[in-house]
Amino acid sequence: MLPYKKIFAVAIPLLGMMVGCTKLDQSLKSSLTASQAANALGANGTQLLLNAAYVDLAGPFTGQDQVFSLEENSTDESLVPTRGGDWDDNGVWRVVHNHTWNADHQQILNVFNNLNKINFDATNVLSFTPTASQAAQARFIRAYALYYLLDLYGQYPIRNPGDNLLNAPTVLSGAPAINFIISELTAALPNLPASSGSPATKNIATQDAAKVLLMHIYLQRGAFLNRAAPTFASTDLDSVIYYGNQIMTSGNYSYAANFFDNFNATNGNSPELIFGYANQSGNPVNNAGVDARWMMTLHYNSYTAQAPNAGWNGFSTMSDFYNTFGVNAAGPVATTYSMADSSLDSRIGLRPYGATTANSGIRPGMLVGQQYDQNGNPLKDRKGNPLAFTPTIASNMIETGNNLEVTGIRVVKYVPDFTDASGKYYSSNSGNWLVLMRYPDVVLMVAEAQMRKGNTAQALLLVNQLRAARNAPALTSMTLVNPANVDDPTTLLAERGRELYWESYRRTDLIRFGVFLTPWQYKPNDDPKNLVYPIPTQALAANPNLVQNPGY
């Protein structure tokens, strides 16, 4: 396991000289040759740069206002109501869900910058005589960032080792952008570390991680080329199946006994984890702040015994999405369902979960209805009302009533860490790894490829094997998508939602399935330009090779 942050602290001063974007930085770069920089870094300089590139992954993929917001808040899975004076932030959250953003939106700029920091820091590694393995890992890390840039913005800037840093980076889009990522991953694959299934290889770029990324770009190619009407070449689908079968038959992965074990404080040991960012419980030096994943949704009083006013009380999901699990948010309170109910999909939660429930009363999953502390006592909100989450949210997403603190179904997918010796489950000391790639996504991509090739029976078999592992009844039939209802529970799209909710896939999936522009709760209409985010205004000013996307 890489000691990320300790190495990061050593490497970052030189990175500021080699990767910065300002004219001052560029003049500094021009006065420092590659050999001089290598000598300054020392014998392990290339490894320091590689480790710094790994550290960069935390930036765009951990926080609630980063890739998560652009991928989830823009969909039917997540939104952030304004609650009185909380979570307004000049409307930045509402416009993401309403698809009314513009090129000056701060989150759109921050994600673009953070992904490009990965892009250029990984390229840096290639300039300092890396070993074959180091070069392969750097190429994977760069390809990972480029994939997200292409997905979100439709184009990306790229430098090659030796390029004149005084010149603006080249920009790729469309087929050349796709082909470059595929060529980089294909070239890197043989020199990447083999995947063992042990935590020691799950926080580095491995052959299986590269195969997963290749699956994504082959499956997404048609959507990248025509987002309004994606098509799927048989050869691309064959590639998805080819790489997916290699992973599925490797013996490295299996389904976890408990769905939420994939997101707890020891999830580095999960049999489903393929690639993640390693955090260490009780150690803020090696932590990316993954606690945001539960703090952003829990109420201020969710953990009154441990830390009053610790939750942030923001993010929620919607009743239409919740109902795809086979329970009705408008019907009986979810916690009244029997924990032994064989028809209850375990991914919705509702069941007690070890130390989390024992210490707080929280049951990971979808939280709706009255909430309780660890002793079974009903909790209250800050106004003294019952802390009973309701599925109904104001149509304009601005809550003003007496119940403003309890509207919206809450989602606790990452399990709060109670193993931290400091007892601060709400601090940056949590040991939960940030999950970046997980085995069920591989299975569902293979199922989708099979289904798009007309092999529905094989797709249904794979899906039902997954559902069996999640205590969900088998499906007797399944379609890809219902264009009239994005939350139709009988589709493969719905199955991806049930398995991968709040893991930053949903926007990409909705575009690929052709329903991103479909109206859903709290988003009554849309514009085709929103199939891709705008290039940030500041980025256009800095790089004349970038071209603003149509409609912005």
C-alpha positions in Angstrom: 0.0 0.0 0.0 1.4 3.4 -1.0 2.1 5.9 1.8 0.5 8.5 -0.3 0.4 11.7 1.7 3.9 11.4 3.2 5.4 11.2 -0.3 3.0 13.8 -1.6 4.4 16.4 0.9 7.9 15.8 -0.4 7.0 15.9 -4.1 4.6 18.8 -4.3 7.1 21.8 -4.2 8.8 20.5 -7.3 5.5 19.7 -8.9 4.5 23.3 -8.5 7.4 24.3 -10.7 6.9 21.6 -13.3 3.1 21.5 -13.7 1.8 24.9 -12.9 -0.2 27.0 -15.4 0.8 30.6 -14.8 3.4 32.5 -16.8 5.6 32.6 -13.6 5.4 28.9 -13.4 6.2 28.5 -17.0 9.3 30.7 -16.7 10.4 28.5 -13.8 9.9 25.4 -15.9 12.0 26.8 -18.7 14.9 27.3 -16.4 14.9 23.8 -15.0 16.0 21.0 -17.3 14.6 17.4 -16.9 18.0 16.2 -15.7 18.3 19.0 -13.1 14.8 18.2 -11.9 15.6 14.5 -11.7 18.7 15.2 -9.7 16.8 17.4 -7.3 14.2 14.7 -6.7 16.9 12.1 -6.0 17.1 8.4 -6.7 13.4 7.8 -6.0 12.3 10.9 -7.8 10.1 9.2 -10.4 8.4 7.1 -7.8 7.7 10.3 -5.8 6.1 11.8 -8.9 4.0 8.7 -9.5 2.8 8.6 -5.9 1.9 12.3 -6.2 -0.2 11.5 -9.2 -2.0 8.8 -7.2 -2.7 11.3 -4.5 -4.3 13.6 -7.0 -7.1 11.0 -7.4 -8.6 12.2 -4.1 -9.2 15.7 -5.4 -12.0 15.2 -8.0 -13.4 11.9 -6.7 -13.9 12.4 -2.9 -15.8 15.6 -2.2 -19.5 16.1 -2.5 -19.0 19.1 -4.8 -16.7 17.4 -7.3 -17.3 14.6 -9.8 -20.0 13.2 -7.5 -22.1 16.4 -7.9 -21.8 16.5 -11.7 -22.5 12.8 -12.0 -25.2 12.3 -9.4 -26.9 15.7 -8.6 -27.6 16.1 -12.3 -29.7 12.9 -12.2 -32.7 11.2 -10.7 -30.6 9.8 -7.9 -29.6 12.9 -6.0 -30.4 16.5 -5.2 -29.6 19.0 -2.6 -32.6 21.0 -1.3 -32.0 24.5 0.2 -33.1 24.2 3.8 -33.7 27.6 5.2 -30.3 29.2 5.2 -28.5 25.9 4.6 -27.3 24.6 1.3 -28.3 27.6 -0.8 -24.8 28.6 -1.9 -26.3 31.0 -4.5 -28.2 28.1 -6.0 -25.2 26.1 -7.2 -26.8 22.8 -6.2 -30.2 23.5 -7.6 -29.0 24.5 -11.0 -27.0 21.2 -11.3 -30.2 19.2 -10.7 -32.3 21.5 -12.9 -29.7 21.4 -15.7 -29.5 25.2 -15.8 -25.8 25.6 -15.2 -23.4 27.8 -17.2 -19.7 28.1 -18.0 -19.0 30.0 -14.8 -20.3 27.4 -12.4 -17.7 26.8 -9.7 -18.1 23.1 -9.5 -17.7 22.7 -13.3 -14.5 24.7 -13.1 -13.1 22.9 -10.0 -13.7 19.4 -11.5 -12.1 20.5 -14.8 -9.0 21.8 -13.0 -8.7 18.8 -10.6 -9.0 16.2 -13.4 -6.4 18.1 -15.4 -4.1 18.1 -12.4 -4.1 14.3 -12.5 -3.7 14.5 -16.3 -0.5 16.7 -16.2 1.0 15.2 -13.0 0.8 11.7 -14.6 2.4 13.1 -17.8 5.2 14.4 -15.6 6.1 10.9 -14.6 6.7 10.0 -18.2 9.3 12.8 -18.5 11.7 11.3 -15.9 12.9 7.9 -17.3 10.3 5.8 -15.4 10.5 2.0 -15.3 8.1 0.1 -17.6 5.8 -0.4 -14.6 5.9 3.2 -13.5 5.2 4.4 -17.0 2.3 2.0 -17.4 0.8 3.1 -14.1 1.2 6.8 -15.0 -0.5 6.2 -18.4 -3.4 4.4 -16.6 -3.8 7.3 -14.1 -3.7 9.8 -17.0 -6.2 7.8 -19.1 -8.5 7.6 -16.0 -8.6 11.4 -15.8 -8.9 11.8 -19.6 -11.9 9.5 -19.7 -13.8 11.6 -17.2 -12.8 14.8 -18.9 -14.1 13.4 -22.2 -17.3 12.1 -20.5 -18.1 15.4 -18.7 -16.7 18.0 -21.2 -16.4 16.3 -24.5 -12.7 17.2 -25.0 -9.5 17.3 -23.1 -6.1 19.0 -23.2 -3.1 16.7 -23.5 0.7 17.2 -23.4 3.3 14.6 -24.3 6.7 14.3 -22.6 9.1 16.9 -24.1 6.4 19.3 -25.3 7.2 22.9 -24.9 5.5 24.0 -21.8 5.2 27.6 -23.0 2.7 26.4 -25.6 -0.9 25.7 -24.9 -1.7 21.9 -24.7 -3.2 20.2 -27.7 -6.9 19.4 -27.3 -8.5 16.2 -28.5 -12.2 15.4 -28.9 -14.4 12.8 -30.7 -12.8 9.8 -32.2 -9.2 10.9 -31.8 -9.8 11.5 -28.0 -11.3 8.0 -27.7 -8.6 6.3 -29.7 -5.9 7.9 -27.7 -7.2 6.6 -24.4 -7.7 3.1 -25.8 -4.2 3.1 -27.3 -2.7 4.3 -24.0 -4.4 1.6 -22.0 -3.6 -1.1 -24.5 0.0 -0.2 -24.5 0.2 0.0 -20.7 -1.7 -3.2 -20.0 1.2 -5.7 -20.2 3.4 -3.7 -17.9 0.9 -3.0 -15.2 1.1 -5.0 -12.0 -1.0 -8.2 -12.0 -4.2 -8.1 -10.0 -4.1 -10.4 -7.0 -7.4 -9.6 -5.3 -5.5 -8.6 -2.1 -5.6 -5.0 -0.7 -1.9 -4.6 -1.6 -2.9 -4.3 -5.3 -6.3 -2.6 -5.0 -5.0 1.0 -4.5 -2.6 0.9 -7.5 -3.2 0.7 -11.2 -3.4 -3.0 -12.1 -4.2 -5.0 -15.2 -7.8 -5.5 -14.0 -8.2 -1.8 -13.4 -7.1 -1.1 -17.0 -9.5 -3.7 -18.3 -12.4 -2.1 -16.4 -11.5 1.3 -17.9 -11.3 -0.2 -21.4 -14.7 -1.8 -20.9 -16.1 1.6 -20.0 -14.7 3.4 -23.0 -15.7 0.7 -25.4 -19.2 0.7 -24.0 -19.4 4.5 -24.0 -17.8 5.1 -27.4 -21.1 5.4 -29.3 -22.4 7.9 -26.7 -19.2 9.9 -26.9 -19.5 10.2 -30.6 -23.2 11.0 -30.6 -24.7 11.7 -27.2 -28.1 12.5 -28.6 -28.5 9.1 -30.3 -25.8 6.6 -29.1 -25.0 3.6 -31.2 -23.2 0.5 -30.3 -20.8 -1.3 -32.7 -20.7 -5.0 -32.3 -16.9 -5.0 -32.1 -17.1 -2.6 -29.2 -19.6 -4.8 -27.4 -17.4 -7.8 -28.1 -14.5 -6.0 -26.4 -16.6 -5.2 -23.3 -17.4 -8.9 -23.1 -13.8 -10.0 -23.8 -12.3 -8.0 -21.0 -15.2 -8.5 -18.6 -15.0 -12.3 -19.0 -11.2 -12.1 -18.2 -12.0 -10.4 -14.9 -15.0 -12.6 -14.1 -13.1 -15.8 -14.5 -9.9 -14.6 -12.8 -10.9 -15.9 -9.4 -9.9 -12.5 -7.8 -13.4 -11.3 -7.1 -16.7 -12.4 -5.7 -19.8 -10.8 -4.1 -19.5 -9.6 -0.6 -21.7 -11.3 2.1 -23.1 -8.0 3.1 -23.6 -5.2 0.5 -22.5 -2.5 2.9 -19.2 -4.3 3.6 -18.1 -2.8 0.3 -18.2 0.7 1.9 -17.3 0.2 5.6 -14.1 1.1 7.4 -12.4 -2.2 6.3 -13.6 -2.2 2.7 -10.0 -2.4 1.5 -10.6 -6.1 2.1 -13.8 -6.3 0.0 -13.9 -9.1 -2.5 -15.6 -6.7 -4.9 -13.1 -3.9 -4.8 -10.9 -3.6 -8.0 -9.5 -0.1 -7.5 -9.8 2.4 -4.8 -8.2 5.2 -2.9 -6.8 3.9 0.4 -7.7 5.8 3.6 -6.4 4.8 7.1 -8.7 4.9 10.2 -7.4 7.3 12.8 -4.7 8.7 10.6 -5.5 12.1 9.1 -2.2 12.1 7.1 -3.4 9.3 4.9 -7.0 10.4 4.5 -8.9 12.1 1.7 -12.0 13.1 3.8 -14.3 10.2 2.7 -16.5 11.0 5.7 -18.2 13.6 3.5 -20.1 10.7 1.9 -22.2 10.3 5.0 -21.9 13.7 6.5 -23.5 15.4 3.5 -26.7 13.5 3.9 -27.1 12.9 7.6 -29.1 15.2 9.8 -27.4 17.4 12.4 -28.8 15.2 15.2 -28.2 11.8 13.6 -25.4 11.1 16.1 -26.4 13.2 19.1 -24.6 10.8 21.5 -21.3 11.2 19.8 -21.3 14.6 18.2 -24.3 17.0 18.3 -24.7 19.1 15.1 -22.2 16.9 13.2 -24.2 16.1 10.2 -24.6 18.5 7.2 -28.3 17.7 6.4 -28.2 18.2 2.7 -28.1 15.5 0.1 -31.2 13.4 -0.6 -32.6 11.0 -3.1 -36.1 11.0 -4.6 -39.1 8.8 -4.1 -39.3 7.6 -7.7 -35.7 6.3 -7.5 -36.3 4.8 -4.0 -39.3 2.9 -5.3 -37.3 1.0 -7.9 -36.1 -1.2 -5.0 -39.6 -2.6 -4.7 -40.8 -0.6 -1.6 -43.0 2.4 -1.8 -41.8 5.6 -0.1 -45.4 6.9 0.0 -46.6 3.8 1.8 -45.6 2.2 5.1 -42.5 3.5 6.9 -39.6 1.6 5.6 -38.3 0.5 9.0 -41.4 -1.5 9.6 -40.4 -4.0 6.9 -39.3 -7.3 8.4 -35.5 -7.7 8.4 -36.1 -11.3 7.3 -38.3 -10.3 4.4 -36.9 -12.3 1.5 -38.3 -9.9 -1.0 -36.4 -6.9 0.4 -33.4 -6.0 -1.7 -30.5 -5.7 0.8 -29.1 -2.7 -1.2 -31.8 -0.5 0.2 -30.5 -1.2 3.7 -33.0 -0.9 6.6 -31.2 -3.7 8.6 -29.1 -3.2 11.6 -25.4 -3.1 10.8 -22.9 -4.0 13.5 -21.1 -1.2 15.4 -22.8 1.5 13.3 -26.2 0.7 14.6 -25.0 -0.3 18.0 -23.2 3.1 18.4 -25.6 5.4 16.6 -28.9 3.6 15.6 -28.1 4.3 12.0 -29.0 1.5 9.5 -27.0 2.1 6.3 -28.9 2.5 3.1 -32.0 4.6 2.3 -33.3 6.4 5.4 -37.0 7.3 5.4 -39.4 7.6 8.3 -38.6 8.0 12.0 -34.9 7.8 13.0 -33.7 6.3 16.3 -30.6 6.5 18.5 -28.6 3.4 19.5 -30.9 2.8 22.4 -34.1 2.8 20.3 -35.2 6.3 21.4 -36.8 8.4 18.6 -34.6 11.3 17.5 -35.8 14.9 17.0 -34.8 17.6 14.6 -33.5 21.0 15.9 -37.0 22.4 16.1 -38.1 19.5 18.4 -40.1 17.8 15.7 -39.7 14.0 15.2 -36.7 13.3 13.0 -38.7 11.4 10.5 -37.5 11.8 6.9 -40.2 12.3 4.3 -40.1 11.5 0.6 -41.6 14.8 -0.4 -39.4 17.7 -1.4 -40.6 21.2 -2.4 -41.0 21.4 -6.1 -38.5 24.3 -6.4 -36.1 22.5 -4.0 -36.3 25.4 -1.5 -37.6 24.3 1.8 -39.2 26.9 4.1 -41.7 25.0 6.2 -41.6 23.7 9.8 -40.4 20.4 8.3 -37.6 21.8 6.3 -35.0 19.7 8.1 -36.6 16.3 7.4 -37.7 16.5 3.8 -36.0 14.0 1.4 -34.9 10.4 1.7 -31.3 10.2 3.0 -28.7 7.9 1.6 -25.9 6.3 3.8 -24.0 4.1 1.4 -20.6 4.6 3.0 -20.8 3.2 6.6 -19.5 5.7 9.3 -16.2 4.5 10.7 -16.5 3.6 14.4 -13.1 2.0 14.5 -11.3 5.3 14.6 -9.6 5.4 18.1 -10.4 9.1 18.4 -14.1 8.3 18.2 -14.6 11.1 15.7 -16.7 9.4 13.1 -17.3 12.8 11.6 -13.6 13.7 11.2 -11.2 13.2 8.4 -9.8 10.1 10.2 -12.2 7.6 8.6 -10.7 4.4 7.2 -13.2 3.7 4.5 -11.5 3.4 1.1 -13.0 5.5 -1.7 -14.3 3.0 -4.1 -13.4 3.8 -7.7 -14.0 0.4 -9.4 -16.1 -2.5 -8.2 -16.7 -6.0 -9.5 -20.6 -5.7 -10.0 -20.0 -2.9 -12.5 -18.0 -5.3 -14.6 -20.8 -7.9 -14.4 -23.4 -5.3 -15.3 -21.4 -4.0 -18.3 -21.0 -7.5 -19.6 -24.8 -8.0 -19.2 -25.5 -4.8 -21.0 -23.2 -5.7 -23.9 -24.8 -9.1 -24.2 -28.3 -7.5 -24.1 -27.4 -5.0 -26.8 -26.2 -7.9 -28.9 -29.5 -9.6 -28.5 -28.4 -12.2 -25.9 -31.1 -11.3 -23.3 -31.0 -14.7 -21.7 -27.3 -14.4 -20.9 -27.8 -10.9 -19.6 -30.7 -12.0 -17.4 -28.6 -14.8 -15.9 -25.8 -12.4 -14.9 -28.3 -9.9 -13.4 -30.1 -12.6 -11.4 -26.8 -13.9 -10.0 -26.1 -10.5 -8.7 -29.7 -10.1 -7.4 -29.4 -13.4 -5.6 -26.3 -12.0 -3.8 -28.4 -9.0 -2.8 -31.3 -10.9 -1.4 -33.5 -9.7 -4.3 -35.9 -11.9 -6.1 -35.0 -13.1 -9.6 -36.3 -11.2 -12.6 -38.3 -13.2 -15.1 -37.8 -10.6 -17.9 -35.9 -7.4 -18.4 -35.6 -4.7 -21.0 -32.7 -2.3 -21.4 -34.6 1.0 -20.7 -38.1 2.5 -20.7 -37.7 5.8 -22.6 -40.9 7.1 -21.1 -39.9 6.3 -17.5 -36.3 6.6 -16.4 -37.2 4.9 -13.1 -39.0 1.8 -14.5 -37.8 -0.9 -12.1 -37.9 -3.7 -14.7 -34.9 -2.4 -16.8 -31.2 -3.0 -16.8 -30.8 0.7 -16.3 -32.7 0.3 -13.0 -30.5 -2.6 -12.0 -27.4 -0.5 -12.5 -29.1 2.2 -10.4 -29.9 -0.2 -7.5 -26.4 -1.6 -7.4 -24.3 1.5 -8.2 -26.3 4.4 -6.7 -24.2 7.3 -5.4 -21.0 5.9 -7.0 -20.8 8.6 -9.7 -22.1 6.5 -12.6 -25.7 7.7 -13.1 -25.3 10.6 -15.5 -23.0 8.6 -17.8 -25.5 5.7 -17.7 -28.5 7.9 -18.4 -26.8 9.4 -21.5 -25.7 6.0 -22.8 -29.2 4.7 -22.3 -30.6 7.7 -24.1 -32.8 9.1 -21.3 -30.7 11.9 -19.7 -33.0 14.6 -21.2 -36.1 12.8 -20.0 -38.1 14.8 -17.3 -37.9 13.4 -13.8 -38.7 14.6 -10.3 -37.8 18.2 -9.9 -36.5 18.5 -13.4 -39.5 19.2 -15.7 -37.6 19.9 -19.0 -34.2 20.0 -20.6 -32.0 21.2 -23.4 -29.8 18.9 -25.6 -26.8 21.1 -24.9 -26.8 19.6 -21.4 -25.6 16.3 -22.7 -22.1 17.7 -22.1 -21.0 20.4 -19.6 -19.6 23.7 -20.8 -15.8 24.3 -20.9 -15.2 26.7 -18.0 -14.7 30.3 -19.0 -11.4 30.5 -17.2 -10.2 27.4 -19.1 -11.1 28.9 -22.4 -9.1 32.0 -21.5 -6.0 29.9 -20.5 -6.0 27.6 -23.5 -7.0 28.9 -27.0 -7.1 25.3 -28.3 -10.2 24.5 -26.2 -13.5 25.2 -28.0 -16.7 26.0 -26.1 -19.4 23.3 -26.5 -22.4 24.1 -28.6 -25.2 26.1 -26.9 -23.1 27.7 -24.2 
